Structures are given as structure tokens and as C-alpha cells.
Amino acid sequence: MAERGAGTAELPTAADTIALGERLGRGLRAGDVVVLSGPLGAGKTVLAKGIAQAMDVDGPVVSPTFVLARVHRARRADAPAMIHVDLYRLLDATSVDLLAELDSLDLDTDLDDAVVVVEWGEGLAERLSDSHLDIRLERGADTEVRTAIWQWSAP
């Protein structure tokens, strides 16, 4: 079972960010949605790498900005895939239908059978699931240390 509560963490290094992603990602299950927010360079993709490591999925996790979404297949038959989505290109769209956008990509996997990790999805990704994990990453102006704040929404 994923940590279904809330928390904060200081992340001095990329390794710390990956470790937090692994910790939060260990108990994710099919149908879960993770919304990653924060400014450019805050560590959203690095955190997604940690989630992917915990989920034991295929493929390198890189920012899917130009393709919108990448499917990372599970290495175990009984485990969910991870769909890594980046909505940065859609931020200026006034009326985005997220489900239609994802459906149009023909991802060859059902969202109910995968964990969906969405970068830049605040305000949009929440429509995918009543229960989702919001993770906000911040970085101070004169430091490389990031702060992560996370909370599960109530179903």
C-alpha cells in the first residue's frame, strides 16, 4: 500500500530525489495518478525516475515534453505499467480535455491498468482519478536543495 498520507522532505541531491520517488512509488497500484508540480528544474523528471525504479518498469525515464506521454511497461506480469505524461505543451490551452488528449495518443494500455505520473498536470490530471497523489517540488533561489511536499487527495 502506498503512503496515503502527507509529508515533506528536504532533497539536497538528485539521489535524494530519486530515493523519495522510490519510497513513494513502492506501493503505487494500477489506477493511481501522481501529479508532479513545480517550476522548471525543480526535479519532477528525476522524481519520476525514482517512481519508475520502485515500480520496476522498462525504459529510460526522460521528460516526455515533445511526445506528451511515454508508456513504461512493467517487467512483472502482475504489475502495472507507468504512463509518464508531460502537459507543459498544453499549459496555454484554455480548454484541454486530458482524457481525450491521452486517448488520441493510442497508448496501447488502459489508464485503469497503469499508474499515471503527470508533470505539469495540476488542475488537469486530477480529472483522471478521484484519488491522486499531489507532489510539489520547490527549489530555493540560492541553493540546489529541493523541498518536496506531498499529499494524497481523499477519494
C-alpha positions in Angstrom: 0.0 0.0 0.0 1.4 3.4 -0.9 1.8 6.0 1.7 -1.7 7.5 1.5 -0.9 10.4 3.8 1.1 13.6 3.5 4.7 14.7 4.2 7.6 16.9 3.4 11.2 16.2 2.6 14.4 18.2 2.0 16.2 16.8 -1.1 19.9 18.0 -1.2 20.9 15.8 -4.2 19.3 14.1 -7.2 20.0 10.8 -5.4 17.7 12.0 -2.6 15.0 13.0 -5.1 15.2 9.5 -6.7 15.1 7.9 -3.2 11.9 9.8 -2.4 10.4 8.7 -5.7 11.2 5.1 -4.9 9.7 5.4 -1.4 6.5 7.0 -2.7 6.4 4.7 -5.7 6.8 1.4 -3.9 3.1 1.0 -3.1 1.5 2.6 -6.1 -1.0 0.4 -7.8 -3.0 0.4 -11.1 -5.3 3.3 -11.4 -3.3 5.7 -9.2 -2.5 9.2 -10.5 0.6 11.1 -9.4 0.6 14.9 -10.1 4.1 16.4 -10.1 4.3 20.2 -10.0 6.9 22.8 -9.5 9.0 25.2 -11.6 11.3 24.3 -14.4 14.4 22.5 -13.0 12.7 21.5 -9.7 13.3 17.8 -10.2 9.9 16.5 -11.5 11.5 14.1 -14.0 14.2 13.0 -11.5 11.4 12.1 -9.1 9.6 10.2 -11.8 12.8 8.2 -12.4 12.6 7.1 -8.7 8.9 6.1 -9.0 9.8 4.1 -12.1 12.6 2.3 -10.3 10.3 1.4 -7.5 7.7 0.1 -10.0 10.3 -1.9 -11.9 9.3 -0.7 -15.4 11.2 -0.7 -18.7 12.9 2.1 -20.5 14.8 5.2 -19.6 12.6 7.8 -17.9 13.2 11.1 -19.7 10.9 14.2 -20.0 8.2 13.3 -22.5 7.6 17.1 -23.3 7.6 16.7 -27.0 5.7 13.4 -27.2 3.3 14.2 -24.4 3.4 10.7 -22.9 5.5 7.6 -22.7 4.4 4.1 -21.6 6.9 2.2 -19.5 5.9 -1.5 -19.4 6.1 -3.4 -16.2 8.8 -6.1 -16.0 6.5 -8.4 -13.9 3.2 -9.8 -15.3 1.2 -8.8 -12.2 2.4 -5.2 -12.0 1.1 -2.0 -13.6 2.7 -0.1 -16.4 3.7 3.5 -15.8 2.5 6.2 -18.1 4.7 9.3 -17.8 2.9 12.4 -19.1 4.2 15.9 -19.5 1.5 18.5 -20.0 3.9 21.5 -20.4 2.9 22.0 -24.1 -0.8 22.1 -23.1 -0.5 24.8 -20.4 -1.7 27.6 -22.6 -4.6 25.6 -23.9 -7.8 27.1 -22.5 -10.0 24.0 -22.5 -7.9 20.8 -22.5 -9.8 17.5 -22.4 -7.0 15.5 -20.8 -8.7 12.1 -21.3 -9.3 12.9 -25.0 -5.7 14.0 -25.4 -4.3 10.8 -23.8 -6.8 8.7 -25.8 -5.7 10.3 -29.0 -2.1 9.1 -28.3 -3.2 5.5 -28.6 -1.0 4.5 -25.7 -1.8 0.8 -26.1 -2.6 0.5 -22.4 -5.7 1.2 -20.3 -5.3 4.0 -17.7 -7.0 1.8 -15.2 -4.3 -0.8 -15.6 -1.4 1.7 -15.1 0.0 4.3 -12.8 -0.2 7.7 -14.5 2.6 10.1 -13.5 1.9 13.6 -14.8 4.3 16.5 -14.9 2.8 20.0 -15.1 -0.6 18.4 -14.6 -2.0 20.4 -11.7 -5.6 21.4 -12.4 -5.9 18.9 -15.2 -4.6 15.5 -14.1 -6.9 15.4 -11.1 -9.7 14.7 -13.5 -8.2 11.2 -14.2 -8.8 9.9 -10.7 -10.7 10.8 -7.6 -7.7 9.7 -5.5 -4.4 11.1 -6.6 -1.0 11.9 -5.1 0.0 15.6 -5.4 3.7 16.2 -5.1 5.0 19.8 -5.2 8.8 20.4 -5.7 10.4 23.7 -4.9 14.0 25.0 -5.1 15.3 28.0 -3.3 16.8 30.8 -5.3 20.4 30.4 -4.0 20.5 26.6 -3.4 20.3 23.3 -5.2 18.3 21.8 -2.2 14.8 21.0 -3.2 11.8 20.7 -0.9 9.1 18.1 -1.7 5.6 18.4 -0.2 3.1 15.6 -0.9 -0.4 14.7 -0.1 -2.9 12.1 -1.2 -6.3 13.5 -2.1 -9.4 12.0 -0.4 -11.2 9.5 -2.7 
